[in-house]
Amino acid sequence: MNPTSKENDNEESSGSGFRYISDLGRKQLPQYKYTGSDNSLMYTYFCSPLADALVRLMPTWLAPNTITFLGLAFSIAGYILVHIYAPTFKEPCPSWLWLVLAACTFAYQTLDNIDGKQARRTNSSSALGLFIDHGADALNIILTSQNAMALLQLGQRETCWATLAIWTATSTPFFFATWEEHFTGSLYLGLFNGPTDGVLIVCASYVVTALSSPGFWSGQCVLGMSRAECMIFFYLVCVFFTVSANIYSVQQKLSSSRHLGAGLSLTIPFLLHLLFGYWMLGPLHPTETNTRLSLWFLGFCFLILVSALQLANVCGERYKPWRWTLTVLACLLADYILKRGSLWIATTLLLLIWLHFVIQVANEMADILRISIFTLTRNNEKRRAILPASGRR
């Protein structure tokens, strides 16, 4: 999906009111076919067989998107629990909480694998299901990253570098994997990847914390670094190699370095959101900010960018991130003009914009594909499953 070769006929049509999916996208959406694979050994020998066994317990009338939202509900419940006990990330949490959070996180991952298998089982795989599944995964990135910050108690301003490092390590691989798919048409997850191995490591970290004495993560590990610093460093190294592989894959697909440069330019708004986060939470900011609110501001920026990119992928359209960047700047300007001294207004505006986007797009897709979002219709019986035998859809 080389953006340099797209035509300018993918603007929203005004014939029947405002739409996010253009006339070109409406024509190409029904032809979308997902290709991808999860090559993790843990997925092949543990996560996938577990999901295969559990999906047989699901009634055939249960829509895959309902399973997706059920999994997301587990993730949200775990996040709320952590927020109650550690609202500023500084507070220690009781041991039992981490065991509950480990169970919630594992339940989310398992249901995330089951929904795609249920879609193939009921012949209900679709671009709509992929869009919803991808959106739920993106939202889970925000929840999980903040839970990890609470785990390591990174609420102090002097640990802002670690807070930003965790956000970078969780959001960057997700964005670049979706960016790679935009050009290659395939979502490839390597032998060691975040959705499978990364989530299992996080679950294990929760369990270890529950079984260890207080201050476990501040204890010394190697080279004078604490266990928390070693964990963050490990994830950053993994991210470096993962993103390098994404860029190499796109380079192999495109015909010239000029086209690669054009492709990389689409990542600039995402990188700008990271830079803004470093300014917002780092030592250069003149005042101390609300860390959790700042992370939600960055999170909604991330959600808008990756949701728009996924929409471009399934509709075969050009990705236009700059319009969303201007939206973010407009929200910040509104907050500054009203002189609130916080990010509440800008964050709320971004939340409303993202909600409008995903709800409107989901309804448009359902209308185009003539399917229901949360129930299975007769159209599903006539459609063939379009996904290979993996846990993704």
C-alpha positions in Angstrom: 0.0 0.0 0.0 2.4 2.6 -1.2 1.0 6.0 -0.3 2.9 7.6 -3.1 0.8 5.8 -5.6 -2.6 6.6 -4.1 -5.0 8.9 -5.9 -6.8 11.8 -4.3 -10.2 10.2 -4.6 -10.3 9.1 -1.1 -11.8 12.1 0.5 -15.0 11.9 2.5 -18.1 12.1 0.3 -20.6 14.7 1.2 -23.4 13.1 -0.6 -25.1 11.6 2.5 -23.7 13.6 5.3 -20.3 13.3 7.1 -18.5 10.0 6.7 -15.0 8.8 7.6 -15.0 6.2 4.9 -14.8 7.7 1.4 -16.5 6.4 -1.7 -13.3 4.6 -2.7 -13.0 3.1 0.7 -16.6 1.9 0.6 -15.8 0.1 -2.7 -12.6 -1.5 -1.5 -13.6 -2.5 2.1 -15.6 -5.6 1.2 -12.6 -6.9 -0.8 -10.2 -6.6 2.2 -8.5 -9.9 3.2 -6.4 -10.1 6.3 -3.0 -11.9 6.1 -0.7 -12.3 9.0 0.9 -14.7 11.4 2.0 -15.0 15.0 5.3 -17.0 15.0 5.9 -16.9 18.7 6.7 -20.3 20.2 4.5 -19.5 23.2 1.6 -18.8 20.9 2.1 -21.9 18.8 2.5 -24.3 21.7 0.5 -22.7 24.5 -1.7 -19.7 23.7 -3.2 -21.0 20.5 -4.0 -24.5 21.7 -5.6 -23.0 24.9 -7.8 -20.8 22.8 -8.7 -23.7 20.5 -9.9 -25.7 23.5 -11.8 -22.8 25.0 -13.5 -21.6 21.8 -15.3 -24.9 21.7 -17.1 -23.9 24.9 -18.4 -20.7 23.3 -22.0 -20.9 21.9 -22.1 -20.4 18.1 -24.6 -17.6 18.5 -22.0 -15.5 20.4 -20.5 -12.7 18.2 -16.7 -12.5 18.1 -16.9 -8.7 18.8 -18.8 -9.5 22.1 -15.8 -11.7 23.1 -13.5 -8.9 22.2 -15.3 -6.5 24.5 -15.5 -9.1 27.3 -11.8 -9.4 27.2 -11.4 -5.6 27.2 -13.7 -5.5 30.3 -11.3 -7.7 32.2 -8.5 -5.3 31.3 -10.5 -2.2 32.3 -11.5 -3.8 35.6 -7.8 -4.5 36.4 -6.9 -0.9 35.5 -9.6 0.5 37.8 -8.4 -1.6 40.6 -4.8 -0.4 40.3 -6.1 3.2 39.9 -7.9 2.9 43.2 -4.8 1.8 45.1 -2.2 3.8 43.2 -3.7 6.9 41.6 -0.4 8.7 41.3 1.7 5.5 40.6 3.6 6.2 43.9 1.5 4.2 46.3 2.3 0.5 47.1 -0.4 -1.9 46.3 -1.4 -5.0 48.2 0.0 -8.4 47.0 -3.4 -9.8 46.2 -4.0 -7.0 43.7 -1.2 -8.1 41.5 -2.5 -11.6 41.4 -5.9 -10.3 40.4 -4.3 -8.1 37.8 -2.3 -11.0 36.4 -5.5 -13.0 36.0 -7.3 -10.1 34.3 -4.4 -9.6 31.9 -4.2 -13.2 31.0 -7.9 -13.4 30.6 -7.7 -10.4 28.2 -5.0 -12.1 26.1 -6.8 -15.4 26.0 -10.1 -13.8 24.9 -8.2 -11.8 22.4 -7.0 -15.1 20.9 -10.5 -16.7 21.1 -12.4 -13.9 19.3 -10.6 -14.6 16.0 -11.1 -18.3 16.3 -14.8 -17.8 17.0 -15.0 -15.5 13.9 -13.7 -18.3 11.7 -15.8 -20.9 13.5 -19.0 -18.9 12.8 -17.9 -17.7 9.3 -18.1 -14.1 10.6 -14.6 -12.8 9.9 -14.6 -9.3 8.6 -12.7 -6.0 8.3 -15.1 -4.7 11.0 -14.0 -7.3 13.4 -10.3 -6.6 12.7 -10.9 -2.8 13.3 -12.6 -3.5 16.6 -10.0 -6.0 17.7 -7.2 -3.7 16.8 -8.8 -0.8 18.6 -9.3 -2.9 21.8 -5.6 -3.9 21.6 -4.6 -0.2 21.2 -6.7 0.8 24.3 -5.2 -2.1 26.2 -1.7 -0.7 25.5 -2.6 2.4 27.5 -4.1 0.4 30.4 -1.2 -2.0 30.6 1.5 0.6 30.3 0.0 2.6 33.3 -0.4 -0.6 35.3 3.3 -1.3 34.7 4.2 2.2 35.9 2.2 1.6 39.1 4.0 -1.8 39.5 7.4 0.0 39.4 6.1 3.0 41.5 7.2 5.6 38.9 5.2 8.5 40.2 8.1 10.7 41.2 9.3 13.4 38.9 12.8 12.2 39.0 11.6 8.9 37.5 9.9 10.6 34.6 12.4 9.1 32.2 11.3 5.6 33.2 7.6 6.6 32.8 8.3 7.9 29.3 10.4 4.8 28.5 7.6 2.5 29.4 5.1 4.4 27.2 7.6 4.4 24.3 8.3 0.7 24.7 4.6 -0.2 24.7 3.2 2.2 22.0 6.0 2.2 19.5 6.0 -1.5 18.4 2.2 -1.4 18.1 2.2 1.6 15.8 5.1 0.5 13.6 3.6 -3.0 13.2 0.4 -1.3 11.9 2.5 1.0 9.8 4.4 -2.0 8.3 1.0 -3.6 7.5 0.0 -0.5 5.6 2.8 -1.2 3.0 3.2 -4.9 3.1 -0.5 -5.9 3.5 0.5 -8.4 6.2 0.8 -8.3 10.0 3.8 -10.4 10.9 4.6 -11.1 14.5 8.1 -12.6 15.1 9.4 -15.4 17.2 9.4 -13.0 20.2 6.6 -10.4 20.1 4.7 -8.0 22.4 1.1 -9.4 22.0 2.1 -12.8 23.1 5.5 -13.0 24.9 5.4 -9.4 26.1 2.0 -9.9 27.8 3.0 -13.2 29.3 6.1 -11.5 30.8 4.0 -8.7 32.2 1.7 -11.4 33.8 4.7 -13.1 35.3 6.0 -9.8 36.6 2.7 -9.3 38.5 2.9 -12.7 40.0 6.5 -12.2 41.1 5.6 -8.9 42.7 2.8 -10.5 44.6 5.1 -13.2 45.9 8.0 -10.9 46.8 8.7 -8.6 49.6 8.0 -4.8 49.3 10.6 -2.9 47.3 11.5 -5.9 45.1 11.8 -3.8 41.9 14.1 -1.2 43.6 16.6 -4.0 44.5 19.9 -4.2 42.8 20.2 -6.4 39.7 23.3 -6.1 37.5 25.8 -3.3 36.5 24.5 -1.1 39.3 21.0 -1.0 37.9 17.8 -1.8 39.8 15.5 -4.6 38.7 13.1 -2.0 37.4 15.8 -0.4 35.3 16.9 -3.7 33.9 13.3 -4.6 33.0 12.8 -1.2 31.2 16.2 -1.6 29.4 15.2 -5.1 28.2 12.0 -3.8 26.7 13.7 -0.9 25.0 16.3 -3.2 23.4 13.4 -5.5 22.2 11.6 -2.4 20.7 14.8 -1.3 18.9 15.1 -4.6 17.1 11.4 -4.9 16.5 11.1 -1.5 14.9 14.2 -2.1 12.9 12.6 -5.3 11.5 9.5 -3.3 10.6 11.4 -0.7 8.7 13.5 -3.3 6.9 10.4 -5.2 5.8 8.9 -2.0 4.4 12.2 -1.2 2.6 12.1 -4.6 1.0 8.6 -4.0 -0.2 9.2 -0.5 -1.7 11.1 0.1 -4.8 13.4 3.0 -3.8 14.8 4.8 -0.8 12.7 7.8 -1.9 9.6 5.8 -1.4 10.9 4.6 2.0 11.4 8.2 3.0 7.9 9.0 2.0 6.7 6.1 4.0 8.7 7.0 7.1 7.3 10.6 6.9 3.9 9.1 7.9 5.5 8.2 11.3 6.4 11.8 12.1 3.1 12.7 13.9 3.6 9.6 16.1 7.2 10.6 16.9 6.0 14.1 17.6 3.5 12.8 20.1 6.4 11.0 21.9 8.5 14.2 21.9 5.6 16.1 23.3 5.4 13.6 26.0 9.1 14.0 26.9 8.5 17.8 27.2 5.2 17.4 29.1 6.5 15.0 31.7 10.3 15.7 31.6 12.5 18.2 33.5 12.1 20.9 30.8 8.4 21.5 31.7 8.1 24.6 33.9 5.6 23.0 36.3 4.9 19.5 37.5 1.9 18.0 35.7 -0.6 15.3 36.5 1.2 12.2 35.3 -1.8 10.0 34.8 -3.8 12.7 33.0 -0.8 13.5 30.8 -0.5 9.8 29.9 -4.2 9.7 28.9 -3.6 12.8 26.7 -0.7 10.9 25.0 -2.8 7.8 24.9 -5.7 9.4 23.0 -3.2 10.9 20.6 -1.9 7.4 20.0 -5.4 5.9 19.7 -6.5 8.4 17.1 -3.3 7.9 15.0 -3.4 4.1 15.0 -7.2 3.9 14.5 -6.9 6.1 11.5 -4.0 4.0 10.2 -6.0 0.8 10.6 -8.9 2.3 8.8 -6.6 3.2 5.9 -5.3 -0.3 5.9 -8.6 -2.1 5.6 -10.0 0.4 3.1 -6.8 0.5 0.9 -6.6 4.3 1.2 -3.8 6.7 1.9 -3.0 7.4 5.5 -3.4 11.0 6.4 -2.0 11.6 9.9 -1.4 15.3 9.7 -5.1 16.2 9.9 -5.2 14.4 13.3 -2.0 16.2 14.4 -3.8 19.5 13.7 -6.7 18.3 15.8 -4.4 17.6 18.7 -2.9 21.1 18.4 -6.4 22.6 18.3 -7.3 20.8 21.5 -4.2 22.1 23.2 -4.9 25.6 22.0 -8.5 25.5 23.4 -7.1 24.4 26.8 -4.5 27.2 26.7 -7.1 29.9 25.8 -9.4 28.9 28.6 -6.3 29.1 30.9 -7.2 26.1 33.0 -3.6 25.3 33.7 -4.2 21.6 33.1 -4.8 19.2 30.3 -8.4 18.3 31.3 -10.0 20.2 28.4 -7.6 19.0 25.7 -7.8 15.4 27.0 -11.6 15.4 27.1 -11.8 16.8 23.6 -9.5 14.1 22.3 -11.6 11.5 24.1 -14.7 12.7 22.4 -13.0 12.9 19.0 -11.7 9.4 19.3 -15.1 8.0 20.5 -16.9 9.7 17.6 -14.3 8.3 15.2 -14.4 4.7 16.3 -18.2 4.5 16.8 -18.9 6.2 13.5 -16.4 4.1 11.6 -17.8 0.9 13.1 -21.3 1.8 12.1 -20.2 2.7 8.6 -18.4 -0.6 8.2 -21.4 -2.5 9.5 -23.6 -0.7 7.0 -21.2 -1.3 4.1 -20.7 -5.0 4.9 -24.4 -5.5 5.9 -23.5 -7.1 9.1 -24.3 -6.5 12.8 -21.6 -5.4 15.2 -22.6 -7.5 18.3 -24.9 -10.2 16.8 -24.5 -12.8 14.1 -26.8 -12.4 11.1 -27.7 -14.6 8.2 -25.2 -12.8 6.0 -22.5 -14.5 8.1 -23.7 -17.8 6.9 -23.2 -16.8 3.3 -19.8 -15.3 3.8 -16.6 -17.3 3.8 -14.0 -16.9 6.5 -11.2 -14.7 5.2 -8.5 -15.3 7.8 -5.8 -17.9 8.1 -5.5 -20.2 11.1 -4.1 -17.7 13.6 -5.4 -16.0 16.7 -5.7 -12.6 15.0 -8.4 -11.2 12.8 
